[in-house]
Structures are given as structure tokens and as C-alpha cells.
Amino acid sequence: QVQLVESGGGLVQPGGSLSLSCAASGLMFSIYHIGWYRQAPGEQRELVAAIRNSGDTSYSDSVKGRFTISRDNAKNTVSLQMNNLKPEDTAVYFCNADQFRLSTAWPGAYWGQGTQVTVSS
């Protein structure tokens, strides 16, 4: 059974940093594309960062230059380093995985439970 478990969420002041982790099990991790989505109250779900099995990365315009996604295939983990956080980054962040496709409109098949990130002074 595929499981994705996020960790690292919490409360941080504007301008601060957080690092989220997604630990995967039950899949051949190295061949999966992994993404981080977020959903804020009253807002549409947004794919903020993705990393393909090739290692290629992509970011939404709203986080580009501030967030960095990376993967460690030996540890079956994906990280999202979030710097210069803004109040508008406040959302529940979800890890998402799929072997074949993962995009803004069509997320991958597997989801983590989500972790809350709150940016507030």
C-alpha cells in the first residue's frame, strides 16, 4: 500500500523558513514524480512545486525563487525548503505522487494527509 507522510509544518513569522518532508513507502520511489500542493481557505488548490523522477523541477510563479524541492531516492523522501515565507503561503500542504503524470490540473494518484503551514506575526 502506498503511503505518503508529510512532516515539518507549523507556525512561522513572515520572512521565516520551514522545511517540509514527504516520506514515501509502498512504491518504487525512484520512478515516481512527486509534487507539493497547497490549499488555503477560500482558494483553489495550487501545485507549488514538483520534481520528476528525472530530477527536473518546476515551481509555481508564486513561490519561484523562495521554495526549493529536492528528493533523496536512497531515503525515499522529498523535501520542500520554504524561505522568505509570506502570509499568503498559509495553507495546508499536501504531498502527491504518481508514476506517470503529475500536473496542476491532474494531480497524481496518491496523497499524503497534509500538514498545516501558518505564516503570521
N, C-alpha and C positions, 0 to 999 in steps of 0.2 A: 504494500500500500504506500502510495506517495504521500509524504508529509513534508510540509514547509513550515518552519517555526521561526518567527521573527523575534528579535530582541533589540534592545537599545533605545527604545522610545522613552520620552519623559518630557519634563518641563525645562525650558531654556530661555534665557533672555535674548532679545533681538541682538544680532551680531555674534551670538554664540555658535557653538558647534555641537553636533551629535553624530554618532556613527551607529547606523543600523546594521544588523546582521540577519541573514536568512540561512538557516541550516536545513539542508535537504537530506531526505532519506527515502529509500524505496525506489530509486531511479538511478539510471546510469547518468550521473550528474554531468559528466564532461560533454555530452552530446545535447544537453538542454539549453535553450535560451531562457534567460532569467530577466524579469523586469520588476521594477518597483512602481506601483500605482499609489496614488493618494486620493482621498476623497474628503473634502471639507464640507461642513454643514452648508446646505443650500447650493453647493457647487457640483459640477459634473466630475465624474471620475477622470483622473488625468494620469497618463503614463509619463512619469517624470524621468525615468532612466531605464535603459535596457542594455544588456550585454549578451551578445550572441555566443554560440558555442565556439565560434572562431576567435572570440575575444574582442570583436568590434563592439563599440559602444555608441549609444545615442542618448540625447537628452532633450527634454522639452526646453523651449526658449525661456521659460520662467525660471529654470534652475541652472541653465548652462553657465559654466564658469564658477558656480558655487558648489555644485554636487559632483561627486565622483563615484562611479560604480566600478567595482572590481570583483574578480572571482578567484577563488583558490580551489582548483579542482581536486587537489590532494586532500583537502579538508571538507569538500562538499559544501562550501559556503560562498555566499555572495554578500558583499558589504556595500553600503551606501554611506559615504562620508559626506556630511552636510555641513557646510561652512557658511558664515555670514547669514545666518538664519533670519528670516523676516516673519512678522506676524502672519502674513498671508501663506506661509508654509505650514501653518497649523492645519493638521489633518490626521486622519487615520492612514497609515502607510501599510500597504499590503505587498507581500512578495508573491510573484506569479511565475509560473514555469510552463514551458511547452517544448516538445521535441521538434516541432515543425514550423510553427509560426507564433509570433507574439507582436502585437501592434496596439496602437491606441484604440482602434475600433474593434479589434478582435483579440482580446486577451488570451493567454494560454490556458490550458485545461485545468491547471492546478493552482490553488490559492492557499496562502497562509491565513492565519486568523486575524492578522492586523496588529499594529502597535501604534499607540497614540503619541503624536508629537505635538506639543503645545509650545508656541513661541510667544512669550508675553513678558512684559516688565511689571 
